[in-house]
Amino acid sequence: MNVDELVAIDVHTHAEVSSKKGTSSLDDDLHDASSAYFKVEGKRKPTLEETAAYYRERKMAAVIFTVDAESATGTEPVPNEEVAEAAAANADVLIPFASIDPFRGKAGVKQARRLVEEYGVKGFKFHPSIQGFFPNDRSVAYALYEVIEETGTIALFHTGQTGIGAGVPGGGGIRLKYSNPLHVDDVAADFPHLKIILAHPSFPWQDEALAVATHKPGVHIDLSGWSPKYFPPQLVQYANTLLKDKVLFGSDYPVLTPDRWLADFEKLTIKDEVKPKILKENAARLLGLTKP
């Protein structure tokens, strides 16, 4: 990957469909509801190869992952191995993360290590609300964090409200309480060398996310899942100042396209010297694509 030639690095994109199995990472009800919630533009279920081509055309790189919440949803995820293999075949634009249901226990821990050592996975995505766990529950995910910290990879946590389940009766059984970023503060304290990304503007806990990222050196924030025109003013303020080296561009593709995100980002009052940090430099450093 030639970082110098990239316009931006999108740290938050989803592998929504398996080309090998023909399966989706969400059941039809949750999929359709999330498409309506996000007012999705364009193809909702691009293949991994289509995603690579999409980002290559834009001279961008993308971190890509599935979400493994099989214990809670009963839906089999897109295989992590398939994501990693597609990233290896498109290494100029795709960066592989994995996702492991924390309720897989010791088997999941073993799988995490194998994915790093054999497939070159660079990080792991957790969605506490969909997976149904508190990030600071020592009995559930701490063994996974140990592997992630040891291998120097990244733990990316969904935080705040989720569009998945929005509009479905009972929210599809998805509980928002699990995604308060203060739960991740405990993880950052217990694993001081763990690299962490808090995904999304963390509504209704934006101030909590800013506090955690300001207090804990290893904690970063990605800006995915929201059009920048809706960002809370305090998030913009911190991105411009105290957190200018820790805020990352993310879209949430395919539910939100980088084209739409970047167009709205240009209208924000972000300092000229901070924009390249958010769009590329901070992510490149965190992902080990450039020297610290």
C-alpha positions as CSV (number, residue, x, y, z in Angstrom):
1,M,0.0,0.0,0.0
2,N,1.4,3.3,-1.1
3,V,0.2,5.7,1.6
4,D,1.6,8.8,-0.1
5,E,-0.7,8.2,-3.1
6,L,-3.8,7.8,-1.0
7,V,-6.3,10.7,-0.6
8,A,-7.7,9.2,2.6
9,I,-8.0,6.1,4.8
10,D,-11.5,5.1,5.8
11,V,-11.2,3.2,9.0
12,H,-14.8,1.9,9.1
13,T,-16.4,-0.2,6.3
14,H,-18.5,-3.3,6.4
15,A,-18.3,-6.6,4.6
16,E,-22.0,-7.2,4.3
17,V,-22.2,-10.3,2.0
18,S,-20.1,-13.5,1.5
19,S,-19.4,-14.2,-2.2
20,K,-18.5,-17.8,-1.2
21,K,-21.5,-18.6,0.8
22,G,-24.0,-16.1,-0.6
23,T,-25.0,-15.1,2.9
24,S,-25.5,-11.7,4.6
25,S,-24.2,-10.6,8.0
26,L,-27.7,-9.3,8.9
27,D,-31.1,-11.0,8.7
28,D,-33.6,-9.4,6.2
29,D,-35.6,-7.5,8.8
30,L,-32.5,-5.8,10.4
31,H,-31.0,-5.2,7.0
32,D,-34.1,-3.5,5.5
33,A,-34.6,-1.4,8.6
34,S,-31.0,-0.2,8.6
35,S,-31.2,0.7,4.9
36,A,-34.3,2.8,5.6
37,Y,-32.7,4.4,8.7
38,F,-29.5,5.5,6.9
39,K,-31.3,6.3,3.6
40,V,-28.8,4.2,1.8
41,E,-27.6,5.5,-1.6
42,G,-26.2,2.9,-4.1
43,K,-25.7,-0.8,-3.7
44,R,-26.4,-2.0,-0.1
45,K,-24.5,-5.3,-0.4
46,P,-21.4,-4.8,-2.4
47,T,-19.0,-7.8,-2.6
48,L,-15.5,-7.5,-1.2
49,E,-14.1,-7.2,-4.7
50,E,-16.7,-4.4,-5.5
51,T,-15.7,-2.6,-2.4
52,A,-12.0,-2.8,-3.3
53,A,-12.8,-1.4,-6.8
54,Y,-14.9,1.4,-5.3
55,Y,-12.1,2.6,-3.0
56,R,-9.4,2.1,-5.7
57,E,-11.4,4.4,-8.0
58,R,-11.3,7.1,-5.3
59,K,-7.7,6.6,-4.4
60,M,-8.6,5.7,-0.8
61,A,-7.8,2.8,1.4
62,A,-10.4,1.1,3.7
63,V,-10.4,-0.9,6.8
64,I,-13.0,-3.6,6.3
65,F,-14.7,-6.1,8.6
66,T,-17.7,-8.2,9.3
67,V,-19.7,-8.3,12.6
68,D,-19.9,-11.7,14.3
69,A,-22.9,-11.7,16.6
70,E,-24.0,-15.2,15.9
71,S,-24.7,-16.1,19.6
72,A,-27.2,-13.2,19.9
73,T,-28.7,-13.1,16.4
74,G,-28.4,-16.6,15.1
75,T,-27.0,-15.2,11.9
76,E,-23.7,-16.5,10.6
77,P,-21.2,-13.7,9.8
78,V,-19.3,-13.2,6.7
79,P,-16.2,-15.4,7.3
80,N,-13.2,-13.5,8.7
81,E,-11.0,-15.6,6.5
82,E,-12.8,-14.5,3.4
83,V,-12.4,-10.8,4.4
84,A,-8.7,-11.3,5.0
85,E,-8.2,-13.1,1.8
86,A,-9.9,-10.4,-0.2
87,A,-7.8,-7.8,1.5
88,A,-4.6,-9.7,0.7
89,A,-5.7,-9.9,-3.0
90,N,-6.4,-6.1,-2.9
91,A,-3.7,-5.0,-0.6
92,D,-3.3,-1.7,-2.3
93,V,-6.7,-0.5,-0.9
94,L,-8.1,-3.0,1.7
95,I,-6.9,-3.4,5.3
96,P,-8.4,-6.5,7.1
97,F,-10.0,-6.4,10.5
98,A,-11.9,-9.3,12.0
99,S,-14.8,-9.8,14.3
100,I,-15.2,-12.5,16.9
101,D,-18.3,-13.1,18.9
102,P,-17.0,-12.7,22.5
103,F,-19.2,-15.6,23.6
104,R,-17.2,-18.0,21.5
105,G,-14.9,-18.3,24.6
106,K,-11.6,-20.1,24.2
107,A,-12.4,-21.1,20.6
108,G,-12.7,-17.4,19.8
109,V,-9.4,-16.5,21.5
110,K,-7.7,-19.2,19.5
111,Q,-9.3,-18.0,16.3
112,A,-8.2,-14.4,17.0
113,R,-4.6,-15.4,17.3
114,R,-4.7,-17.5,14.2
115,L,-6.3,-14.7,12.2
116,V,-3.4,-12.4,13.2
117,E,-0.6,-14.9,12.7
118,E,-1.9,-16.6,9.5
119,Y,-4.1,-14.0,7.8
120,G,-2.4,-10.7,8.8
121,V,-5.5,-9.2,10.5
122,K,-4.8,-5.7,11.8
123,G,-7.7,-5.3,14.3
124,F,-11.0,-6.6,15.7
125,K,-14.4,-5.0,15.5
126,F,-16.8,-5.3,18.5
127,H,-20.4,-4.3,18.5
128,P,-21.6,-4.5,22.1
129,S,-25.2,-3.7,21.4
130,I,-25.6,-6.3,18.7
131,Q,-23.3,-8.9,20.4
132,G,-25.1,-8.3,23.7
133,F,-22.2,-7.7,26.2
134,F,-20.6,-5.0,28.3
135,P,-17.1,-4.4,27.0
136,N,-15.8,-4.3,30.6
137,D,-17.3,-7.7,31.6
138,R,-14.1,-9.6,32.5
139,S,-15.8,-13.0,32.1
140,V,-16.7,-12.4,28.5
141,A,-14.1,-10.5,26.4
142,Y,-11.0,-10.0,28.4
143,A,-9.2,-13.0,27.1
144,L,-9.7,-11.6,23.6
145,Y,-8.3,-8.3,24.6
146,E,-5.2,-10.0,25.9
147,V,-4.5,-11.4,22.5
148,I,-5.2,-8.1,20.8
149,E,-2.9,-6.2,23.1
150,E,-0.2,-8.8,22.9
151,T,-0.3,-8.9,19.1
152,G,-0.3,-5.1,18.8
153,T,-3.6,-5.1,16.8
154,I,-6.5,-2.7,17.3
155,A,-9.8,-3.1,19.2
156,L,-12.6,-1.1,17.5
157,F,-15.8,-0.7,19.5
158,H,-19.2,0.5,18.3
159,T,-20.3,3.2,20.7
160,G,-23.6,5.1,21.1
161,Q,-26.9,4.5,19.4
162,T,-27.1,2.1,16.5
163,G,-29.1,2.2,13.3
164,I,-29.3,-1.6,13.4
165,G,-32.7,-2.5,14.8
166,A,-34.0,1.1,14.5
167,G,-37.6,1.1,13.6
168,V,-38.0,-2.6,14.2
169,P,-40.4,-3.5,17.1
170,G,-38.4,-3.5,20.3
171,G,-35.4,-2.4,18.3
172,G,-35.0,-6.0,17.3
173,G,-34.1,-6.8,20.9
174,I,-30.9,-4.8,20.6
175,R,-30.0,-2.9,23.8
176,L,-28.2,0.5,23.6
177,K,-26.9,0.3,27.2
178,Y,-24.0,-1.9,26.2
179,S,-22.4,0.8,23.9
180,N,-21.8,3.5,26.4
181,P,-18.1,4.4,25.9
182,L,-17.5,4.6,29.6
183,H,-17.5,0.8,29.6
184,V,-14.5,0.9,27.3
185,D,-12.8,3.3,29.7
186,D,-12.4,0.3,32.0
187,V,-10.9,-1.7,29.2
188,A,-8.4,1.0,28.4
189,A,-7.4,1.2,32.1
190,D,-7.1,-2.6,32.4
191,F,-5.1,-2.9,29.1
192,P,-2.9,0.2,29.0
193,H,-1.1,-0.8,25.9
194,L,-4.2,-1.8,23.9
195,K,-4.9,0.4,20.9
196,I,-8.6,1.3,20.9
197,I,-11.0,3.1,18.5
198,L,-14.3,4.3,19.7
199,A,-16.5,4.2,16.6
200,H,-19.0,6.9,15.7
201,P,-20.1,10.1,17.4
202,S,-21.3,8.4,20.6
203,F,-24.8,9.9,20.9
204,P,-26.1,10.2,23.6
205,W,-22.7,9.8,25.3
206,Q,-20.6,12.1,23.2
207,D,-19.0,13.9,26.2
208,E,-18.1,10.6,27.8
209,A,-16.3,9.5,24.6
210,L,-14.4,12.7,24.4
211,A,-13.4,12.4,28.1
212,V,-12.2,8.8,27.6
213,A,-10.1,9.7,24.5
214,T,-8.6,12.7,26.2
215,H,-7.7,10.7,29.3
216,K,-6.5,7.4,27.9
217,P,-3.5,7.7,25.5
218,G,-4.4,4.6,23.5
219,V,-8.0,5.6,22.8
220,H,-9.0,7.2,19.4
221,I,-12.3,8.2,17.9
222,D,-13.6,7.5,14.4
223,L,-16.2,9.7,12.8
224,S,-18.2,7.1,11.0
225,G,-21.9,6.5,10.7
226,W,-23.0,10.2,10.8
227,S,-22.9,12.9,8.1
228,P,-20.5,15.5,9.5
229,K,-23.2,18.1,9.2
230,Y,-24.8,16.5,12.2
231,F,-21.7,16.3,14.4
232,P,-22.1,17.7,17.9
233,P,-20.2,21.0,18.3
234,Q,-18.0,19.7,21.1
235,L,-16.8,16.9,18.8
236,V,-15.7,19.4,16.2
237,Q,-14.0,21.5,18.9
238,Y,-12.0,18.6,20.3
239,A,-11.2,17.3,16.8
240,N,-9.7,20.7,16.0
241,T,-7.7,20.9,19.3
242,L,-7.0,18.3,22.0
243,L,-7.8,15.3,19.9
244,K,-6.4,16.4,16.6
245,D,-4.0,13.5,16.5
246,K,-6.6,10.9,17.6
247,V,-9.6,11.5,15.4
248,L,-10.1,9.3,12.3
249,F,-12.1,9.5,9.1
250,G,-14.6,6.7,8.8
251,S,-17.7,6.4,6.7
252,D,-19.6,3.3,7.6
253,Y,-19.8,2.2,4.0
254,P,-22.0,0.9,2.4
255,V,-24.7,2.5,4.6
256,L,-23.0,5.9,4.3
257,T,-20.7,6.5,1.4
258,P,-17.3,8.3,1.7
259,D,-18.5,10.6,-1.1
260,R,-21.3,11.9,1.0
261,W,-19.2,12.0,4.1
262,L,-16.4,14.0,2.5
263,A,-18.7,16.5,0.8
264,D,-20.2,17.3,4.2
265,F,-16.9,17.3,6.0
266,E,-15.6,20.0,3.7
267,K,-18.3,22.3,5.1
268,L,-17.1,21.9,8.7
269,T,-14.9,24.5,10.4
270,I,-11.9,22.1,10.6
271,K,-8.5,23.8,10.5
272,D,-6.5,23.3,7.3
273,E,-3.6,21.7,9.2
274,V,-6.0,19.3,11.0
275,K,-7.8,17.9,7.9
276,P,-5.0,15.7,6.6
277,K,-4.5,14.3,10.1
278,I,-8.2,13.2,10.3
279,L,-8.4,12.0,6.7
280,K,-5.2,10.0,6.5
281,E,-2.2,10.7,8.8
282,N,-3.7,9.6,12.1
283,A,-5.0,6.3,10.7
284,A,-1.8,5.6,8.9
285,R,0.2,6.0,12.1
286,L,-2.2,3.9,14.2
287,L,-2.3,1.1,11.6
288,G,1.4,1.0,11.4
289,L,1.5,2.2,7.7
290,T,3.9,5.0,8.6
291,K,6.5,5.5,11.3
292,P,5.2,7.0,14.6
